Amino acid sequence: MNLMYQSTRNQDNKVTASQAVLQGLSPDGGLYVPETIPVLTKTMAELSSMNYREVAYEVMKHFLTDYTQEELKDCIEKAYDSKFDTPEIAPLKKVGEAYYLELFHGATIAFKDMALSILPHLLTKAAKKNNVKEEIVILTATSGDTGKAALAGFADVEGTKIIVFYPKDGVSSVQEKQMVTQKGDNTSVIGIKGNFDDAQTGVKNIFNNKELAERMKKAGYRFSSANSINIGRLVPQIVYYVYSYADLYRKKQVEQGEKINVVVPTGNFGNILAAYYAKHMGVPINKLICASNENKVLFDFFATGIYDKNREFILTTSPSMDILVSSNLERLIYHIADGDVKKTEELMHSLSTKGSYEITEGMKKNLEGFIGGWASTEETKTSIKKVYSEHGYVLDTHTAVAASVYDNYVKQTEDRTKTVIVSTASPYKFAENVLEAVGVKPIPKEDYDQAKALNQVSGVEIPGAVNDLFEAPVLHNSVCESGKMQEMVENNLKII
């Protein structure tokens, strides 16, 4: 039996997994969700004896049911290979009382590699499976990490082009360098004068432009997405929550059925939503702790049931979380509304017209298990220093938000449940902020000198992805107003 996917806004819009991967966004503007969340068929004892690739297959086969076993295993083998600098792919390290799930061992040293290493393979197989003749144009907005990981994944992949928009002054210098030096004849990177929400809204508007879609088709193109709105991004993220629990079980750190808490630094809500799906698949997770920075729209939502983006946008030291419109929250809204597509559509319409919405009392009850927390830039800095001073372990600025929220949660609740903190990026991606937090003075001005200083402090080898940057020439230097994004796409594709 194939697991079908439907739009969060229209239950009659049903597609297969490969069609959902191909389309990215539903034609009605909704996001694709599985009709049911499948349950794991292997025991934790069985999963604990498997490597990452084997666990990936056991999870993804339940969601991507119209891919053959051979197709899915081929995608997994090509994705989780020597691009990762550790055989575990996603190692779990105990630091103090918490376990840090390191998701930054891929080619771009951020957690987006975990899904974007496999998405190009899922997408090209989906195109063949559905007899798609047009060239696929991947259109993506990034707050820093998705862009580079998507560019690296799709560079020179036959039958695809990729266009990435990023906020020109809203990413770290290393994040920007990673994108603008990207090789590949099919890659384009464009900075916009605006923030991530402007970029994300612009991309959604382009996707929803039916007239443009017709012109694209005539020119031999079709759009798809590498953002976490694509179910092909979300499903691979479920894997590492299953794998991390199996790892704890293998190491005898948890007993059969023992529940854990998970803390996730959160921006667009995809990463923590994957943990929610893992929980519903049968992973014994108790609390899902959603960690925000000063753009604490999600914290306020979990506290009040009101989502309100009408507030100041704050640039912080954790730029990948500088987001006021968390796109993947729509999927959670659908689930806590018990699959009520009309209610979901009504709330999303309110968000687009008024910038806010309020969920019902029944939906609030269905949020049980979620906890919101937030950390200021100063608290984030303190958290980096504390973990380094006490344990010699260096956090990046996003993981430090989660660590700070975790510490505050334990102080407030005295809940000592074993906890996995999701570590989403290498500290080398934000070296200047990390060096400042651990007290290095003076901080070198040049990026490479900062990386060398961090190497001396941490004892962790400079990742190849960082080393390669400093020799690479800038290949992309386009910048536009946020209102000109569609025009840039049309020029890029030479669509008249």
Long-range contacts (C-beta under 8 A, 24 or more apart in sequence): 1-65, 2-65, 2-66, 3-34, 3-35, 3-36, 3-38, 3-62, 3-63, 3-65, 4-34, 4-35, 5-32, 5-33, 5-34, 5-35, 5-231, 6-32, 6-33, 6-35, 6-341, 7-31, 7-32, 7-33, 7-341, 8-32, 8-33, 8-330, 8-331, 8-333, 8-334, 8-341, 8-344, 8-345, 8-348, 9-341, 9-344, 9-345, 9-348, 10-341, 10-345, 11-339, 11-341, 16-65, 16-66, 17-63, 17-64, 17-65, 17-66, 17-67, 17-231, 18-64, 18-66, 18-67, 18-122, 18-125, 18-126, 18-129, 18-130, 19-126, 19-130, 20-230, 20-231, 20-232, 21-64, 21-119, 21-122, 21-123, 21-126, 21-224, 21-230, 21-231, 21-232, 22-123, 22-126, 22-127, 22-130, 22-132, 22-136, 22-224, 23-224, 24-207, 24-223, 24-224, 24-225, 24-227, 24-229, 24-230, 25-204, 25-207, 25-208, 25-225, 25-229, 25-230, 29-204, 29-208, 29-348, 30-330, 30-341, 30-344, 30-345, 30-348, 31-229, 31-231, 31-327, 31-328, 31-330, 31-331, 31-334, 32-231, 33-231, 33-331, 33-334, 33-335, 34-63, 34-231, 37-277, 37-280, 37-281, 38-62, 38-63, 38-281, 39-280, 39-281, 39-282, 40-242, 40-281, 40-282, 40-283, 44-245, 44-246, 44-249, 44-256, 45-249, 45-256, 47-242, 47-243, 47-246, 47-249, 48-246, 48-247, 48-249, 48-250, 49-250, 50-246, 51-87, 52-80, 52-88, 52-89, 52-90, 52-239, 52-243, 53-77, 53-80, 53-89, 55-239, 55-242, 55-243, 55-246, 56-80, 56-236, 56-239, 56-243, 58-242, 59-235, 59-238, 59-239, 59-242, 59-281, 60-235, 60-236, 60-239, 62-281, 63-231, 63-235, 63-238, 64-122, 64-235, 66-129, 67-122, 67-125, 67-129, 71-125, 71-129, 74-121, 74-125, 75-118, 75-121, 75-122, 75-125, 76-118, 78-118, 78-121, 79-117, 79-118, 79-121, 79-236, 80-117, 80-118, 83-107, 83-113, 83-117, 84-113, 85-463, 85-464, 88-247, 89-114, 89-243, 90-114, 90-240, 90-243, 90-244, 92-244, 92-247, 92-248, 92-420, 93-393, 94-253, 95-387, 95-391, 95-393, 96-387, 96-390, 96-391, 97-416, 97-419, 98-263, 98-403, 98-406, 98-419, 98-420, 98-421, 99-244, 99-248, 99-253, 99-418, 99-419, 99-420, 99-421, 100-393, 100-399, 100-420, 100-421, 100-423, 101-240, 101-244, 101-420, 101-421, 101-422, 101-423, 102-423, 103-240, 103-422, 103-423, 103-424, 104-396, 104-423, 104-424, 104-425, 104-426, 104-429, 106-149, 107-149, 107-152, 107-465, 108-145, 108-148, 108-149, 108-152, 108-178, 108-465, 109-425, 109-426, 109-428, 109-429, 109-463, 109-465, 109-466, 110-144, 110-145, 110-148, 110-149, 110-320, 110-424, 110-425, 110-426, 110-429, 111-145, 111-271, 111-422, 111-423, 111-424, 111-425, 112-145, 112-146, 112-148, 112-149, 112-150, 113-149, 113-152, 114-236, 114-237, 114-239, 114-240, 115-228, 115-232, 115-233, 115-234, 115-235, 115-236, 115-237, 116-146, 116-149, 116-150, 116-152, 116-153, 116-226, 116-233, 117-149, 117-153, 118-232, 118-236, 119-150, 119-153, 119-226, 119-230, 119-232, 119-233, 119-236, 120-153, 120-154, 120-157, 120-160, 122-232, 123-160, 123-224, 123-232, 124-157, 124-158, 124-159, 124-160, 126-232, 127-159, 132-222, 133-220, 134-216, 134-217, 134-220, 134-221, 134-222, 135-159, 135-160, 135-161, 135-220, 135-221, 135-222, 136-160, 136-161, 136-221, 136-222, 136-223, 136-224, 137-161, 137-162, 137-163, 137-216, 137-221, 137-222, 137-223, 137-224, 137-489, 137-493, 138-162, 138-163, 138-223, 138-224, 138-225, 138-226, 139-163, 139-203, 139-206, 139-207, 139-223, 139-224, 139-225, 139-489, 140-164, 140-165, 140-203, 140-225, 140-226, 140-227, 141-165, 141-166, 141-196, 141-199, 141-200, 141-202, 141-203, 141-227, 142-166, 142-171, 142-179, 142-196, 142-199, 143-167, 143-170, 143-171, 143-196, 143-267, 143-268, 143-319, 143-320, 143-321, 143-322, 143-323, 144-170, 144-171, 144-172, 144-175, 144-319, 144-320, 145-175, 145-320, 145-424, 145-425, 145-429, 146-226, 146-227, 146-228, 147-175, 147-178, 147-179, 147-189, 148-175, 148-178, 148-179, 148-182, 150-226, 151-179, 151-182, 151-184, 151-187, 151-189, 152-182, 153-226, 154-184, 154-186, 154-187, 154-226, 155-182, 155-183, 155-184, 155-186, 155-187, 156-183, 156-184, 156-185, 156-186, 157-186, 160-186, 161-186, 161-187, 161-188, 161-221, 161-493, 162-186, 162-187, 162-188, 162-226, 163-188, 163-189, 163-190, 163-488, 163-489, 163-492, 164-188, 164-189, 164-190, 165-190, 165-191, 165-192, 165-199, 165-202, 165-203, 165-485, 166-190, 166-191, 166-192, 166-196, 166-199, 167-191, 167-192, 167-194, 167-195, 167-196, 167-198, 167-199, 168-192, 168-193, 168-479, 169-315, 170-195, 170-196, 170-315, 170-319, 170-322, 171-319, 172-319, 172-429, 172-430, 172-432, 173-432, 173-447, 174-428, 174-429, 174-430, 174-431, 174-447, 174-466, 174-469, 175-319, 175-429, 177-447, 177-469, 177-472, 178-465, 178-469, 179-476, 180-474, 180-475, 180-476, 180-477, 181-469, 181-472, 181-473, 181-474, 181-475, 181-476, 182-475, 182-476, 183-475, 187-476, 188-476, 188-478, 188-492, 189-476, 189-478, 190-476, 190-478, 190-479, 190-480, 190-485, 190-488, 191-478, 191-479, 191-480, 192-479, 192-480, 192-481, 192-482, 192-485, 193-479, 193-480, 193-481, 193-482, 194-481, 194-482, 195-313, 195-322, 196-322, 196-323, 197-309, 197-313, 197-323, 197-324, 197-325, 198-482, 199-482, 199-485, 200-227, 200-323, 200-325, 200-327, 201-325, 201-482, 202-482, 202-483, 202-485, 202-486, 203-227, 203-485, 205-485, 205-486, 206-485, 206-486, 206-489, 209-486, 212-486, 212-490, 212-495, 215-495, 215-496, 216-493, 216-495, 219-493, 219-494, 219-495, 221-493, 221-495, 227-268, 227-327, 228-268, 228-269, 228-270, 228-271, 228-327, 228-328, 229-327, 229-328, 233-270, 234-270, 234-273, 234-274, 234-277, 234-328, 234-331, 237-270, 237-271, 237-274, 238-274, 238-277, 238-278, 238-281, 240-274, 241-274, 241-275, 241-278, 241-279, 241-283, 241-285, 241-420, 242-278, 242-281, 242-283, 244-420, 245-278, 245-283, 245-284, 245-285, 245-420, 248-418, 248-420, 253-418, 254-284, 254-418, 257-284, 258-284, 258-418, 259-284, 259-285, 259-286, 259-417, 260-284, 260-285, 260-286, 260-417, 260-418, 260-419, 260-420, 261-285, 261-286, 261-287, 261-288, 261-289, 261-415, 261-417, 261-418, 261-419, 261-420, 262-287, 262-288, 262-289, 262-419, 262-420, 262-422, 263-289, 263-291, 263-402, 263-403, 263-405, 263-406, 263-409, 263-419, 263-420, 263-421, 263-422, 264-288, 264-289, 264-290, 264-291, 264-402, 264-422, 265-291, 265-293, 265-318, 265-321, 265-398, 265-399, 265-401, 265-402, 265-422, 265-424, 266-290, 266-291, 266-292, 266-298, 266-321, 266-326, 267-320, 267-321, 267-322, 267-323, 267-326, 268-323, 268-326, 268-327, 268-328, 269-298, 269-326, 269-327, 269-328, 269-329, 269-332, 270-327, 270-328, 271-422, 271-424, 273-328, 273-329, 273-331, 273-332, 275-422, 276-332, 276-335, 279-369, 285-369, 286-369, 286-417, 287-369, 287-370, 287-371, 287-415, 287-417, 288-369, 288-370, 288-371, 289-371, 289-372, 289-373, 289-402, 289-405, 289-406, 289-409, 290-370, 290-371, 290-372, 290-373, 291-373, 291-374, 291-375, 291-401, 291-402, 291-404, 291-405, 291-406, 292-321, 292-372, 292-373, 292-374, 292-375, 292-401, 292-405, 293-318, 293-321, 293-322, 293-374, 293-375, 293-376, 293-377, 293-380, 293-401, 294-374, 294-376, 294-377, 295-321, 295-322, 295-323, 295-324, 296-372, 296-374, 297-323, 297-324, 297-326, 298-326, 298-329, 298-372, 299-372, 299-373, 299-374, 300-372, 301-329, 301-372, 302-367, 302-370, 302-371, 302-372, 303-372, 305-358, 305-359, 305-363, 305-364, 305-367, 306-356, 306-357, 306-358, 306-359, 307-351, 307-356, 307-357, 307-358, 307-359, 308-355, 308-356, 309-351, 309-355, 309-356, 310-355, 310-356, 316-377, 316-380, 316-397, 317-377, 317-380, 317-381, 317-397, 317-430, 317-433, 318-380, 318-397, 318-398, 318-400, 318-401, 318-430, 320-398, 320-424, 320-425, 321-398, 321-401, 325-351, 333-359, 333-363, 335-366, 336-363, 336-366, 336-367, 337-363, 337-366, 338-362, 338-366, 371-409, 373-405, 373-406, 373-408, 373-409, 374-401, 374-405, 375-400, 375-401, 375-404, 375-405, 375-408, 379-404, 380-404, 380-437, 381-433, 381-436, 381-437, 382-437, 383-407, 384-434, 384-437, 384-438, 385-437, 385-438, 385-439, 388-437, 388-438, 388-457, 392-459, 394-427, 394-434, 394-438, 394-454, 394-457, 394-458, 394-460, 395-423, 395-427, 395-434, 396-423, 396-424, 396-425, 396-426, 396-427, 396-429, 396-430, 396-434, 397-425, 397-430, 397-433, 397-434, 398-424, 398-425, 398-430, 399-423, 399-424, 399-425, 400-437, 426-463, 426-466, 427-454, 427-458, 427-460, 428-454, 428-460, 428-462, 428-463, 428-466, 429-466
